[in-house]
Structure formats: structure tokens, C-alpha cells
Amino acid sequence: MLSGKQIKVIKHGKGNDSQAVDLDRTRTSVSNRLERKRDAINIVTGWVSELRRKKAQETASGFQSLFSKVGL
């Protein structure tokens, strides 16, 4: 059937220790990447919130100055 090709058989009891370590490293790597992404999202969310707050203050002060000039 398979001429010239070798098949390597790994039993469940052997060789899985290195795979478990690799899996832990992969999980750690993924969690680190997710944490960095969350931090970036939190930073941008803070910027957007601050910008909205400033715009709301500017709008409120603009309305106050407009209505104080009109004398209503």
C-alpha cells in the first residue's frame, strides 16, 4: 500500500508530555494576546468616552452662552 513511506506510531502513554507543555505555552500565548487586545480596547474606549464628555460640555456651554445672549 504505502511503498517507501514510514508511519510513526505514538502511543498515548509516551510523547504526550511535550505536547502538554506545548499546549500550555500556546494557551499562555493566546491569553497574553487576548489580554493585550483587551487593554487596547479599554484605552480606545476611554479616549472615546473622554471625547464624548468634552463634546457634551462644549455643547452645553454653547447653549448656555447662546441663551444668555438672547435674554430668554
mmCIF file of the N, C-alpha and C atoms, coordinates in Angstrom:
data_MODEL
# 
_entry.id   MODEL 
# 
loop_
_atom_site.group_PDB 
_atom_site.id 
_atom_site.type_symbol 
_atom_site.label_atom_id 
_atom_site.label_alt_id 
_atom_site.label_comp_id 
_atom_site.label_asym_id 
_atom_site.label_entity_id 
_atom_site.label_seq_id 
_atom_site.pdbx_PDB_ins_code 
_atom_site.Cartn_x 
_atom_site.Cartn_y 
_atom_site.Cartn_z 
_atom_site.occupancy 
_atom_site.B_iso_or_equiv 
_atom_site.pdbx_formal_charge 
_atom_site.auth_seq_id 
_atom_site.auth_comp_id 
_atom_site.auth_asym_id 
_atom_site.auth_atom_id 
_atom_site.pdbx_PDB_model_num 
ATOM 1   N N  . MET A 1 1  ? 0.811   -1.195 0.000  1.00 0.00 ? 1  MET A N  1 
ATOM 2   C CA . MET A 1 1  ? 0.000   0.000  0.000  1.00 0.00 ? 1  MET A CA 1 
ATOM 3   C C  . MET A 1 1  ? 0.855   1.259  0.000  1.00 0.00 ? 1  MET A C  1 
ATOM 4   N N  . LEU A 1 2  ? 1.611   1.458  1.065  1.00 0.00 ? 2  LEU A N  1 
ATOM 5   C CA . LEU A 1 2  ? 2.451   2.634  1.181  1.00 0.00 ? 2  LEU A CA 1 
ATOM 6   C C  . LEU A 1 2  ? 3.896   2.214  0.942  1.00 0.00 ? 2  LEU A C  1 
ATOM 7   N N  . SER A 1 3  ? 4.319   2.352  -0.227 1.00 0.00 ? 3  SER A N  1 
ATOM 8   C CA . SER A 1 3  ? 5.683   1.940  -0.530 1.00 0.00 ? 3  SER A CA 1 
ATOM 9   C C  . SER A 1 3  ? 6.646   3.088  -0.270 1.00 0.00 ? 3  SER A C  1 
ATOM 10  N N  . GLY A 1 4  ? 7.676   2.836  0.527  1.00 0.00 ? 4  GLY A N  1 
ATOM 11  C CA . GLY A 1 4  ? 8.706   3.827  0.772  1.00 0.00 ? 4  GLY A CA 1 
ATOM 12  C C  . GLY A 1 4  ? 8.365   4.844  1.845  1.00 0.00 ? 4  GLY A C  1 
ATOM 13  N N  . LYS A 1 5  ? 7.181   4.838  2.412  1.00 0.00 ? 5  LYS A N  1 
ATOM 14  C CA . LYS A 1 5  ? 6.803   5.808  3.435  1.00 0.00 ? 5  LYS A CA 1 
ATOM 15  C C  . LYS A 1 5  ? 6.738   5.114  4.784  1.00 0.00 ? 5  LYS A C  1 
ATOM 16  N N  . GLN A 1 6  ? 7.206   5.809  5.801  1.00 0.00 ? 6  GLN A N  1 
ATOM 17  C CA . GLN A 1 6  ? 7.170   5.259  7.148  1.00 0.00 ? 6  GLN A CA 1 
ATOM 18  C C  . GLN A 1 6  ? 6.097   5.971  7.955  1.00 0.00 ? 6  GLN A C  1 
ATOM 19  N N  . ILE A 1 7  ? 5.455   5.242  8.778  1.00 0.00 ? 7  ILE A N  1 
ATOM 20  C CA . ILE A 1 7  ? 4.443   5.807  9.654  1.00 0.00 ? 7  ILE A CA 1 
ATOM 21  C C  . ILE A 1 7  ? 4.959   5.700  11.074 1.00 0.00 ? 7  ILE A C  1 
ATOM 22  N N  . LYS A 1 8  ? 4.944   6.790  11.784 1.00 0.00 ? 8  LYS A N  1 
ATOM 23  C CA . LYS A 1 8  ? 5.408   6.815  13.166 1.00 0.00 ? 8  LYS A CA 1 
ATOM 24  C C  . LYS A 1 8  ? 4.198   6.688  14.079 1.00 0.00 ? 8  LYS A C  1 
ATOM 25  N N  . VAL A 1 9  ? 4.207   5.696  14.925 1.00 0.00 ? 9  VAL A N  1 
ATOM 26  C CA . VAL A 1 9  ? 3.107   5.457  15.843 1.00 0.00 ? 9  VAL A CA 1 
ATOM 27  C C  . VAL A 1 9  ? 3.524   5.961  17.216 1.00 0.00 ? 9  VAL A C  1 
ATOM 28  N N  . ILE A 1 10 ? 2.725   6.836  17.786 1.00 0.00 ? 10 ILE A N  1 
ATOM 29  C CA . ILE A 1 10 ? 2.980   7.365  19.125 1.00 0.00 ? 10 ILE A CA 1 
ATOM 30  C C  . ILE A 1 10 ? 1.871   6.853  20.019 1.00 0.00 ? 10 ILE A C  1 
ATOM 31  N N  . LYS A 1 11 ? 2.261   6.139  21.043 1.00 0.00 ? 11 LYS A N  1 
ATOM 32  C CA . LYS A 1 11 ? 1.272   5.619  21.975 1.00 0.00 ? 11 LYS A CA 1 
ATOM 33  C C  . LYS A 1 11 ? 0.861   6.725  22.937 1.00 0.00 ? 11 LYS A C  1 
ATOM 34  N N  . HIS A 1 12 ? -0.328  6.594  23.475 1.00 0.00 ? 12 HIS A N  1 
ATOM 35  C CA . HIS A 1 12 ? -0.862  7.637  24.350 1.00 0.00 ? 12 HIS A CA 1 
ATOM 36  C C  . HIS A 1 12 ? -0.024  7.866  25.590 1.00 0.00 ? 12 HIS A C  1 
ATOM 37  N N  . GLY A 1 13 ? 0.599   6.854  26.110 1.00 0.00 ? 13 GLY A N  1 
ATOM 38  C CA . GLY A 1 13 ? 1.384   6.995  27.327 1.00 0.00 ? 13 GLY A CA 1 
ATOM 39  C C  . GLY A 1 13 ? 2.718   7.682  27.098 1.00 0.00 ? 13 GLY A C  1 
ATOM 40  N N  . LYS A 1 14 ? 3.188   7.700  25.878 1.00 0.00 ? 14 LYS A N  1 
ATOM 41  C CA . LYS A 1 14 ? 4.505   8.260  25.590 1.00 0.00 ? 14 LYS A CA 1 
ATOM 42  C C  . LYS A 1 14 ? 4.373   9.459  24.654 1.00 0.00 ? 14 LYS A C  1 
ATOM 43  N N  . GLY A 1 15 ? 5.226   10.435 24.877 1.00 0.00 ? 15 GLY A N  1 
ATOM 44  C CA . GLY A 1 15 ? 5.298   11.563 23.955 1.00 0.00 ? 15 GLY A CA 1 
ATOM 45  C C  . GLY A 1 15 ? 4.284   12.664 24.214 1.00 0.00 ? 15 GLY A C  1 
ATOM 46  N N  . ASN A 1 16 ? 3.335   12.434 25.061 1.00 0.00 ? 16 ASN A N  1 
ATOM 47  C CA . ASN A 1 16 ? 2.322   13.451 25.299 1.00 0.00 ? 16 ASN A CA 1 
ATOM 48  C C  . ASN A 1 16 ? 2.787   14.523 26.275 1.00 0.00 ? 16 ASN A C  1 
ATOM 49  N N  . ASP A 1 17 ? 3.851   14.272 27.020 1.00 0.00 ? 17 ASP A N  1 
ATOM 50  C CA . ASP A 1 17 ? 4.338   15.275 27.953 1.00 0.00 ? 17 ASP A CA 1 
ATOM 51  C C  . ASP A 1 17 ? 4.804   16.525 27.218 1.00 0.00 ? 17 ASP A C  1 
ATOM 52  N N  . SER A 1 18 ? 5.529   16.348 26.138 1.00 0.00 ? 18 SER A N  1 
ATOM 53  C CA . SER A 1 18 ? 5.990   17.509 25.377 1.00 0.00 ? 18 SER A CA 1 
ATOM 54  C C  . SER A 1 18 ? 4.818   18.209 24.708 1.00 0.00 ? 18 SER A C  1 
ATOM 55  N N  . GLN A 1 19 ? 3.836   17.440 24.305 1.00 0.00 ? 19 GLN A N  1 
ATOM 56  C CA . GLN A 1 19 ? 2.659   18.054 23.704 1.00 0.00 ? 19 GLN A CA 1 
ATOM 57  C C  . GLN A 1 19 ? 1.877   18.853 24.737 1.00 0.00 ? 19 GLN A C  1 
ATOM 58  N N  . ALA A 1 20 ? 1.825   18.373 25.955 1.00 0.00 ? 20 ALA A N  1 
ATOM 59  C CA . ALA A 1 20 ? 1.123   19.091 27.018 1.00 0.00 ? 20 ALA A CA 1 
ATOM 60  C C  . ALA A 1 20 ? 1.830   20.408 27.317 1.00 0.00 ? 20 ALA A C  1 
ATOM 61  N N  . VAL A 1 21 ? 3.146   20.401 27.326 1.00 0.00 ? 21 VAL A N  1 
ATOM 62  C CA . VAL A 1 21 ? 3.909   21.626 27.557 1.00 0.00 ? 21 VAL A CA 1 
ATOM 63  C C  . VAL A 1 21 ? 3.664   22.605 26.417 1.00 0.00 ? 21 VAL A C  1 
ATOM 64  N N  . ASP A 1 22 ? 3.672   22.114 25.185 1.00 0.00 ? 22 ASP A N  1 
ATOM 65  C CA . ASP A 1 22 ? 3.401   22.981 24.041 1.00 0.00 ? 22 ASP A CA 1 
ATOM 66  C C  . ASP A 1 22 ? 2.006   23.570 24.116 1.00 0.00 ? 22 ASP A C  1 
ATOM 67  N N  . LEU A 1 23 ? 1.048   22.768 24.568 1.00 0.00 ? 23 LEU A N  1 
ATOM 68  C CA . LEU A 1 23 ? -0.321  23.245 24.697 1.00 0.00 ? 23 LEU A CA 1 
ATOM 69  C C  . LEU A 1 23 ? -0.410  24.341 25.750 1.00 0.00 ? 23 LEU A C  1 
ATOM 70  N N  . ASP A 1 24 ? 0.294   24.183 26.877 1.00 0.00 ? 24 ASP A N  1 
ATOM 71  C CA . ASP A 1 24 ? 0.304   25.213 27.906 1.00 0.00 ? 24 ASP A CA 1 
ATOM 72  C C  . ASP A 1 24 ? 0.930   26.499 27.382 1.00 0.00 ? 24 ASP A C  1 
ATOM 73  N N  . ARG A 1 25 ? 2.006   26.370 26.634 1.00 0.00 ? 25 ARG A N  1 
ATOM 74  C CA . ARG A 1 25 ? 2.638   27.556 26.046 1.00 0.00 ? 25 ARG A CA 1 
ATOM 75  C C  . ARG A 1 25 ? 1.697   28.240 25.076 1.00 0.00 ? 25 ARG A C  1 
ATOM 76  N N  . THR A 1 26 ? 0.982   27.451 24.298 1.00 0.00 ? 26 THR A N  1 
ATOM 77  C CA . THR A 1 26 ? 0.042   28.012 23.333 1.00 0.00 ? 26 THR A CA 1 
ATOM 78  C C  . THR A 1 26 ? -1.080  28.742 24.051 1.00 0.00 ? 26 THR A C  1 
ATOM 79  N N  . ARG A 1 27 ? -1.605  28.125 25.114 1.00 0.00 ? 27 ARG A N  1 
ATOM 80  C CA . ARG A 1 27 ? -2.669  28.773 25.880 1.00 0.00 ? 27 ARG A CA 1 
ATOM 81  C C  . ARG A 1 27 ? -2.187  30.067 26.503 1.00 0.00 ? 27 ARG A C  1 
ATOM 82  N N  . THR A 1 28 ? -0.970  30.052 27.030 1.00 0.00 ? 28 THR A N  1 
ATOM 83  C CA . THR A 1 28 ? -0.406  31.253 27.620 1.00 0.00 ? 28 THR A CA 1 
ATOM 84  C C  . THR A 1 28 ? -0.220  32.328 26.563 1.00 0.00 ? 28 THR A C  1 
ATOM 85  N N  . SER A 1 29 ? 0.256   31.937 25.405 1.00 0.00 ? 29 SER A N  1 
ATOM 86  C CA . SER A 1 29 ? 0.455   32.887 24.318 1.00 0.00 ? 29 SER A CA 1 
ATOM 87  C C  . SER A 1 29 ? -0.865  33.494 23.882 1.00 0.00 ? 29 SER A C  1 
ATOM 88  N N  . VAL A 1 30 ? -1.879  32.660 23.752 1.00 0.00 ? 30 VAL A N  1 
ATOM 89  C CA . VAL A 1 30 ? -3.197  33.148 23.340 1.00 0.00 ? 30 VAL A CA 1 
ATOM 90  C C  . VAL A 1 30 ? -3.766  34.075 24.400 1.00 0.00 ? 30 VAL A C  1 
ATOM 91  N N  . SER A 1 31 ? -3.646  33.711 25.665 1.00 0.00 ? 31 SER A N  1 
ATOM 92  C CA . SER A 1 31 ? -4.189  34.558 26.728 1.00 0.00 ? 31 SER A CA 1 
ATOM 93  C C  . SER A 1 31 ? -3.442  35.891 26.795 1.00 0.00 ? 31 SER A C  1 
ATOM 94  N N  . ASN A 1 32 ? -2.140  35.882 26.538 1.00 0.00 ? 32 ASN A N  1 
ATOM 95  C CA . ASN A 1 32 ? -1.382  37.135 26.517 1.00 0.00 ? 32 ASN A CA 1 
ATOM 96  C C  . ASN A 1 32 ? -1.852  38.029 25.379 1.00 0.00 ? 32 ASN A C  1 
ATOM 97  N N  . ARG A 1 33 ? -2.070  37.431 24.210 1.00 0.00 ? 33 ARG A N  1 
ATOM 98  C CA . ARG A 1 33 ? -2.555  38.217 23.074 1.00 0.00 ? 33 ARG A CA 1 
ATOM 99  C C  . ARG A 1 33 ? -3.942  38.778 23.355 1.00 0.00 ? 33 ARG A C  1 
ATOM 100 N N  . LEU A 1 34 ? -4.813  37.970 23.944 1.00 0.00 ? 34 LEU A N  1 
ATOM 101 C CA . LEU A 1 34 ? -6.154  38.450 24.263 1.00 0.00 ? 34 LEU A CA 1 
ATOM 102 C C  . LEU A 1 34 ? -6.104  39.570 25.292 1.00 0.00 ? 34 LEU A C  1 
ATOM 103 N N  . GLU A 1 35 ? -5.208  39.441 26.263 1.00 0.00 ? 35 GLU A N  1 
ATOM 104 C CA . GLU A 1 35 ? -5.075  40.478 27.287 1.00 0.00 ? 35 GLU A CA 1 
ATOM 105 C C  . GLU A 1 35 ? -4.594  41.794 26.673 1.00 0.00 ? 35 GLU A C  1 
ATOM 106 N N  . ARG A 1 36 ? -3.635  41.716 25.762 1.00 0.00 ? 36 ARG A N  1 
ATOM 107 C CA . ARG A 1 36 ? -3.156  42.935 25.087 1.00 0.00 ? 36 ARG A CA 1 
ATOM 108 C C  . ARG A 1 36 ? -4.267  43.571 24.261 1.00 0.00 ? 36 ARG A C  1 
ATOM 109 N N  . LYS A 1 37 ? -5.067  42.746 23.599 1.00 0.00 ? 37 LYS A N  1 
ATOM 110 C CA . LYS A 1 37 ? -6.184  43.285 22.814 1.00 0.00 ? 37 LYS A CA 1 
ATOM 111 C C  . LYS A 1 37 ? -7.205  43.962 23.721 1.00 0.00 ? 37 LYS A C  1 
ATOM 112 N N  . ARG A 1 38 ? -7.511  43.337 24.864 1.00 0.00 ? 38 ARG A N  1 
ATOM 113 C CA . ARG A 1 38 ? -8.453  43.939 25.809 1.00 0.00 ? 38 ARG A CA 1 
ATOM 114 C C  . ARG A 1 38 ? -7.931  45.275 26.330 1.00 0.00 ? 38 ARG A C  1 
ATOM 115 N N  . ASP A 1 39 ? -6.631  45.332 26.625 1.00 0.00 ? 39 ASP A N  1 
ATOM 116 C CA . ASP A 1 39 ? -6.039  46.580 27.092 1.00 0.00 ? 39 ASP A CA 1 
ATOM 117 C C  . ASP A 1 39 ? -6.172  47.673 26.036 1.00 0.00 ? 39 ASP A C  1 
ATOM 118 N N  . ALA A 1 40 ? -5.902  47.318 24.782 1.00 0.00 ? 40 ALA A N  1 
ATOM 119 C CA . ALA A 1 40 ? -6.020  48.296 23.699 1.00 0.00 ? 40 ALA A CA 1 
ATOM 120 C C  . ALA A 1 40 ? -7.458  48.776 23.552 1.00 0.00 ? 40 ALA A C  1 
ATOM 121 N N  . ILE A 1 41 ? -8.403  47.861 23.660 1.00 0.00 ? 41 ILE A N  1 
ATOM 122 C CA . ILE A 1 41 ? -9.815  48.232 23.551 1.00 0.00 ? 41 ILE A CA 1 
ATOM 123 C C  . ILE A 1 41 ? -10.215 49.147 24.697 1.00 0.00 ? 41 ILE A C  1 
ATOM 124 N N  . ASN A 1 42 ? -9.737  48.853 25.895 1.00 0.00 ? 42 ASN A N  1 
ATOM 125 C CA . ASN A 1 42 ? -10.048 49.703 27.050 1.00 0.00 ? 42 ASN A CA 1 
ATOM 126 C C  . ASN A 1 42 ? -9.470  51.102 26.877 1.00 0.00 ? 42 ASN A C  1 
ATOM 127 N N  . ILE A 1 43 ? -8.279  51.200 26.326 1.00 0.00 ? 43 ILE A N  1 
ATOM 128 C CA . ILE A 1 43 ? -7.663  52.512 26.101 1.00 0.00 ? 43 ILE A CA 1 
ATOM 129 C C  . ILE A 1 43 ? -8.483  53.318 25.108 1.00 0.00 ? 43 ILE A C  1 
ATOM 130 N N  . VAL A 1 44 ? -8.846  52.705 23.993 1.00 0.00 ? 44 VAL A N  1 
ATOM 131 C CA . VAL A 1 44 ? -9.619  53.418 22.972 1.00 0.00 ? 44 VAL A CA 1 
ATOM 132 C C  . VAL A 1 44 ? -11.000 53.784 23.501 1.00 0.00 ? 44 VAL A C  1 
ATOM 133 N N  . THR A 1 45 ? -11.601 52.893 24.274 1.00 0.00 ? 45 THR A N  1 
ATOM 134 C CA . THR A 1 45 ? -12.910 53.187 24.863 1.00 0.00 ? 45 THR A CA 1 
ATOM 135 C C  . THR A 1 45 ? -12.811 54.390 25.795 1.00 0.00 ? 45 THR A C  1 
ATOM 136 N N  . GLY A 1 46 ? -11.734 54.458 26.549 1.00 0.00 ? 46 GLY A N  1 
ATOM 137 C CA . GLY A 1 46 ? -11.520 55.617 27.423 1.00 0.00 ? 46 GLY A CA 1 
ATOM 138 C C  . GLY A 1 46 ? -11.377 56.906 26.632 1.00 0.00 ? 46 GLY A C  1 
ATOM 139 N N  . TRP A 1 47 ? -10.644 56.838 25.523 1.00 0.00 ? 47 TRP A N  1 
ATOM 140 C CA . TRP A 1 47 ? -10.489 58.027 24.676 1.00 0.00 ? 47 TRP A CA 1 
ATOM 141 C C  . TRP A 1 47 ? -11.837 58.486 24.132 1.00 0.00 ? 47 TRP A C  1 
ATOM 142 N N  . VAL A 1 48 ? -12.643 57.540 23.667 1.00 0.00 ? 48 VAL A N  1 
ATOM 143 C CA . VAL A 1 48 ? -13.946 57.881 23.096 1.00 0.00 ? 48 VAL A CA 1 
ATOM 144 C C  . VAL A 1 48 ? -14.855 58.477 24.169 1.00 0.00 ? 48 VAL A C  1 
ATOM 145 N N  . SER A 1 49 ? -14.840 57.884 25.350 1.00 0.00 ? 49 SER A N  1 
ATOM 146 C CA . SER A 1 49 ? -15.661 58.417 26.446 1.00 0.00 ? 49 SER A CA 1 
ATOM 147 C C  . SER A 1 49 ? -15.246 59.836 26.806 1.00 0.00 ? 49 SER A C  1 
ATOM 148 N N  . GLU A 1 50 ? -13.946 60.059 26.874 1.00 0.00 ? 50 GLU A N  1 
ATOM 149 C CA . GLU A 1 50 ? -13.449 61.400 27.200 1.00 0.00 ? 50 GLU A CA 1 
ATOM 150 C C  . GLU A 1 50 ? -13.831 62.409 26.115 1.00 0.00 ? 50 GLU A C  1 
ATOM 151 N N  . LEU A 1 51 ? -13.730 62.013 24.860 1.00 0.00 ? 51 LEU A N  1 
ATOM 152 C CA . LEU A 1 51 ? -14.101 62.903 23.758 1.00 0.00 ? 51 LEU A CA 1 
ATOM 153 C C  . LEU A 1 51 ? -15.589 63.232 23.816 1.00 0.00 ? 51 LEU A C  1 
ATOM 154 N N  . ARG A 1 52 ? -16.414 62.237 24.079 1.00 0.00 ? 52 ARG A N  1 
ATOM 155 C CA . ARG A 1 52 ? -17.861 62.483 24.189 1.00 0.00 ? 52 ARG A CA 1 
ATOM 156 C C  . ARG A 1 52 ? -18.173 63.422 25.339 1.00 0.00 ? 52 ARG A C  1 
ATOM 157 N N  . ARG A 1 53 ? -17.490 63.228 26.462 1.00 0.00 ? 53 ARG A N  1 
ATOM 158 C CA . ARG A 1 53 ? -17.722 64.096 27.619 1.00 0.00 ? 53 ARG A CA 1 
ATOM 159 C C  . ARG A 1 53 ? -17.352 65.540 27.295 1.00 0.00 ? 53 ARG A C  1 
ATOM 160 N N  . LYS A 1 54 ? -16.215 65.732 26.628 1.00 0.00 ? 54 LYS A N  1 
ATOM 161 C CA . LYS A 1 54 ? -15.781 67.082 26.259 1.00 0.00 ? 54 LYS A CA 1 
ATOM 162 C C  . LYS A 1 54 ? -16.758 67.728 25.280 1.00 0.00 ? 54 LYS A C  1 
ATOM 163 N N  . LYS A 1 55 ? -17.217 66.946 24.303 1.00 0.00 ? 55 LYS A N  1 
ATOM 164 C CA . LYS A 1 55 ? -18.175 67.484 23.332 1.00 0.00 ? 55 LYS A CA 1 
ATOM 165 C C  . LYS A 1 55 ? -19.483 67.868 24.010 1.00 0.00 ? 55 LYS A C  1 
ATOM 166 N N  . ALA A 1 56 ? -19.934 67.060 24.965 1.00 0.00 ? 56 ALA A N  1 
ATOM 167 C CA . ALA A 1 56 ? -21.167 67.376 25.688 1.00 0.00 ? 56 ALA A CA 1 
ATOM 168 C C  . ALA A 1 56 ? -21.004 68.651 26.500 1.00 0.00 ? 56 ALA A C  1 
ATOM 169 N N  . GLN A 1 57 ? -19.847 68.835 27.123 1.00 0.00 ? 57 GLN A N  1 
ATOM 170 C CA . GLN A 1 57 ? -19.584 70.059 27.882 1.00 0.00 ? 57 GLN A CA 1 
ATOM 171 C C  . GLN A 1 57 ? -19.547 71.268 26.961 1.00 0.00 ? 57 GLN A C  1 
ATOM 172 N N  . GLU A 1 58 ? -18.888 71.125 25.803 1.00 0.00 ? 58 GLU A N  1 
ATOM 173 C CA . GLU A 1 58 ? -18.826 72.225 24.843 1.00 0.00 ? 58 GLU A CA 1 
ATOM 174 C C  . GLU A 1 58 ? -20.211 72.591 24.336 1.00 0.00 ? 58 GLU A C  1 
ATOM 175 N N  . THR A 1 59 ? -21.017 71.591 24.070 1.00 0.00 ? 59 THR A N  1 
ATOM 176 C CA . THR A 1 59 ? -22.375 71.837 23.588 1.00 0.00 ? 59 THR A CA 1 
ATOM 177 C C  . THR A 1 59 ? -23.204 72.529 24.664 1.00 0.00 ? 59 THR A C  1 
ATOM 178 N N  . ALA A 1 60 ? -23.104 72.064 25.896 1.00 0.00 ? 60 ALA A N  1 
ATOM 179 C CA . ALA A 1 60 ? -23.862 72.677 26.989 1.00 0.00 ? 60 ALA A CA 1 
ATOM 180 C C  . ALA A 1 60 ? -23.434 74.123 27.206 1.00 0.00 ? 60 ALA A C  1 
ATOM 181 N N  . SER A 1 61 ? -22.137 74.371 27.187 1.00 0.00 ? 61 SER A N  1 
ATOM 182 C CA . SER A 1 61 ? -21.687 75.753 27.381 1.00 0.00 ? 61 SER A CA 1 
ATOM 183 C C  . SER A 1 61 ? -22.069 76.627 26.195 1.00 0.00 ? 61 SER A C  1 
ATOM 184 N N  . GLY A 1 62 ? -22.098 76.040 24.998 1.00 0.00 ? 62 GLY A N  1 
ATOM 185 C CA . GLY A 1 62 ? -22.542 76.796 23.820 1.00 0.00 ? 62 GLY A CA 1 
ATOM 186 C C  . GLY A 1 62 ? -24.001 77.194 23.919 1.00 0.00 ? 62 GLY A C  1 
ATOM 187 N N  . PHE A 1 63 ? -24.855 76.267 24.345 1.00 0.00 ? 63 PHE A N  1 
ATOM 188 C CA . PHE A 1 63 ? -26.271 76.582 24.524 1.00 0.00 ? 63 PHE A CA 1 
ATOM 189 C C  . PHE A 1 63 ? -26.467 77.627 25.610 1.00 0.00 ? 63 PHE A C  1 
ATOM 190 N N  . GLN A 1 64 ? -25.725 77.497 26.703 1.00 0.00 ? 64 GLN A N  1 
ATOM 191 C CA . GLN A 1 64 ? -25.860 78.477 27.791 1.00 0.00 ? 64 GLN A CA 1 
ATOM 192 C C  . GLN A 1 64 ? -25.459 79.868 27.316 1.00 0.00 ? 64 GLN A C  1 
ATOM 193 N N  . SER A 1 65 ? -24.371 79.952 26.573 1.00 0.00 ? 65 SER A N  1 
ATOM 194 C CA . SER A 1 65 ? -23.943 81.270 26.097 1.00 0.00 ? 65 SER A CA 1 
ATOM 195 C C  . SER A 1 65 ? -24.913 81.808 25.045 1.00 0.00 ? 65 SER A C  1 
ATOM 196 N N  . LEU A 1 66 ? -25.488 80.950 24.232 1.00 0.00 ? 66 LEU A N  1 
ATOM 197 C CA . LEU A 1 66 ? -26.450 81.377 23.217 1.00 0.00 ? 66 LEU A CA 1 
ATOM 198 C C  . LEU A 1 66 ? -27.709 81.932 23.880 1.00 0.00 ? 66 LEU A C  1 
ATOM 199 N N  . PHE A 1 67 ? -28.233 81.208 24.862 1.00 0.00 ? 67 PHE A N  1 
ATOM 200 C CA . PHE A 1 67 ? -29.458 81.652 25.503 1.00 0.00 ? 67 PHE A CA 1 
ATOM 201 C C  . PHE A 1 67 ? -29.227 82.814 26.429 1.00 0.00 ? 67 PHE A C  1 
ATOM 202 N N  . SER A 1 68 ? -28.059 82.975 26.971 1.00 0.00 ? 68 SER A N  1 
ATOM 203 C CA . SER A 1 68 ? -27.790 84.121 27.828 1.00 0.00 ? 68 SER A CA 1 
ATOM 204 C C  . SER A 1 68 ? -27.679 85.396 26.989 1.00 0.00 ? 68 SER A C  1 
ATOM 205 N N  . LYS A 1 69 ? -27.229 85.281 25.749 1.00 0.00 ? 69 LYS A N  1 
ATOM 206 C CA . LYS A 1 69 ? -27.143 86.432 24.849 1.00 0.00 ? 69 LYS A CA 1 
ATOM 207 C C  . LYS A 1 69 ? -28.516 86.842 24.366 1.00 0.00 ? 69 LYS A C  1 
ATOM 208 N N  . VAL A 1 70 ? -29.389 85.870 24.151 1.00 0.00 ? 70 VAL A N  1 
ATOM 209 C CA . VAL A 1 70 ? -30.719 86.152 23.621 1.00 0.00 ? 70 VAL A CA 1 
ATOM 210 C C  . VAL A 1 70 ? -31.588 86.787 24.702 1.00 0.00 ? 70 VAL A C  1 
ATOM 211 N N  . GLY A 1 71 ? -31.382 86.410 25.927 1.00 0.00 ? 71 GLY A N  1 
ATOM 212 C CA . GLY A 1 71 ? -32.129 87.009 27.036 1.00 0.00 ? 71 GLY A CA 1 
ATOM 213 C C  . GLY A 1 71 ? -33.399 86.264 27.347 1.00 0.00 ? 71 GLY A C  1 
ATOM 214 N N  . LEU A 1 72 ? -33.454 84.983 26.987 1.00 0.00 ? 72 LEU A N  1 
ATOM 215 C CA . LEU A 1 72 ? -34.667 84.214 27.286 1.00 0.00 ? 72 LEU A CA 1 
ATOM 216 C C  . LEU A 1 72 ? -34.665 83.731 28.665 1.00 0.00 ? 72 LEU A C  1 
# 
